[in-house]
Every structure is written in C-alpha cells, then in structure tokens.
C-alpha cells in the first residue's frame, strides 16, 4: 500500500475493523500509513449509532475516529451529494461527495458495500474491498 495514496474509508469496513469482525479488513487497516485514511465525520456518527444499537460501548468509535482524517459535512457537501449519479443511498452519496473533494486520481474508496464501490468506480475512483479480498 503506497504511502502517497489516500484511502477513503466507508463505515461498512470501519465497523469490521473496530470490532475485529474481519481479518482482511483488519490487516488492510494495519497496513496503512498514518494520515492516509480519510473519511467523513459522518463515519463517526454512523459507527456510534451502530454500536449504541447493539448495546456496545461507543468509546471505541471515538478512539477509532481519532486515528482518521475526518472531513466536515456542510451545506455545499449536501448539494454535491444530491447531484451524484447513478443513485445511491443518502449516506453513501455524502461519503462519495466527501471522497470527490479529495479527487479520484489519488484516492481509493474502501468499502464492503457493492453499490458504493460500483458508483465510486463510475465516478473514476479506484476501489478496494478488503473483506472480499
């Protein structure tokens, strides 16, 4: 994994890494360079909500998010997400819009969500699913 590559992390992989639910995702994350894994602040919210739903301590989401570069969510990002085609869910559109701010040329989208990966590729991104290998 090249240190000059930016990895845009989706919640579908982040939760697996945080909870140790997938060896491939955990190994991928361990191989990344500090400062190269980026996501939206939305990722932290999604992780906290999932952990709380399952009755788990949410501090693991705080600790994990502290290791990432997190991008803000603002009105302009919401407008950018609204314009993404083909259709994806609202949260995926916000993630993809955040990744678009980084630029497709040097960013790989890391997700276990097939639709997010497919649309990411349509938008010009390299993609990686460490769960599927």
N, C-alpha and C positions, 0 to 999 in steps of 0.2 A: 504494500500500500504506500503510495507516494506521499511524502510529506507536503507537497505543493498542491495536493488535491483537497478540495473541500467536500466533506460528506454531509449532506443534508439528511438529518435523522427524523424519521417518522415514528409516531407513537407505537405502531404495531411492532416495531423492533425494539424500541426503548423499553417497553414493559417487559419483554422477554429477557433483555439484558439485566434490568434492575432486579428482577425476581429470579434470575438464573434458570429460566424455563427452557432455554435452548442453547446448546453448546456451540453451535455455529455462530449464532448472534453474539454470544459472549466472547468467543475467540476473535470475531471480527472487531468488536469494540476494543478489546485489549490490544489489538494490533495497530490502532490508530494513533497518530501523533497528537499530543496536547494542542488544543486550539484549532484543530481541523474539523471537529464535529460541531455542526451548527444546526439549530432548529429554531422554531418559533416559540415565543413564550406560551403559545397555545399548547405545546407539548407538555409543559409542566402542569397546566390546568387539566388536560386530559388524563395524565398519569395520576394526579391527586384524586380525581373523580373516580377512576377505576379502582384505585387502592381503597378508597373510602367505601365504595360499593361492595367490595369484597371483605370489608372489615379488617383491613390491614393498616399498619402504621404508615402515615403519609410522609414521615420524615425521610424515607428512602427516596421519594421523589424530589424532595428539596436537595438532598445530598447529590443525587444524580444530576439534577439540573445545574448545580453549581459547577460541574465539570464541563458543561457545554457553553458554547457561544450562543446566546439566545437573542433573537431578533424581535423587535417590538411589533405590535399589531396596532395599526392606526387606520383612519378613515380611507386614506389612499390605498392601503393594502386591501381593504374590503372591496373597494372599487376594482382593483386589479384582479382580485379573486373572482368577482362577478363576471368578468369578461373571458374567463378560461373556457376553452372548448377543446375537446368534447366534454360532455357533462361528467362531473364528479360530485361527490358529496360536498356540502358546505365546508366542513372542516378540512377535507383534502384540498379543496380549492384554496383555502387560506394557506395551507402548507406549501402548495405548489407556487402560489404567488410570492411567498417568502423566499422560496428557492430561486425564483426568477430574478429577484433582486440581487442574488449572488452571481447570476449569469450561468448559462448552461455549459459554456466552454470548459470551465474548471470545477464544476460541481457534479457530484454523483448523488442521486437520490437513493437513500437506503430505506427500504420498506418491505413489508411482507404482504402488502395489500396489492393484489394483482392489478386492479383498476388504476390505482395511483401510479404504479410502475408503467403501465401501458400509456397513460396520459402523459406522464413525465417524458417518456421516450418520444411521444408525438410532439412535445414541446422542445425537443432537441437535447434532452438530458441523457447522460449515461445513467444506468440504474443498477442497483445491486440488491439482491435478496439473500442475506446471509443465512436465513432459515432454510431455504431450499438449496442453498449452496451454489 
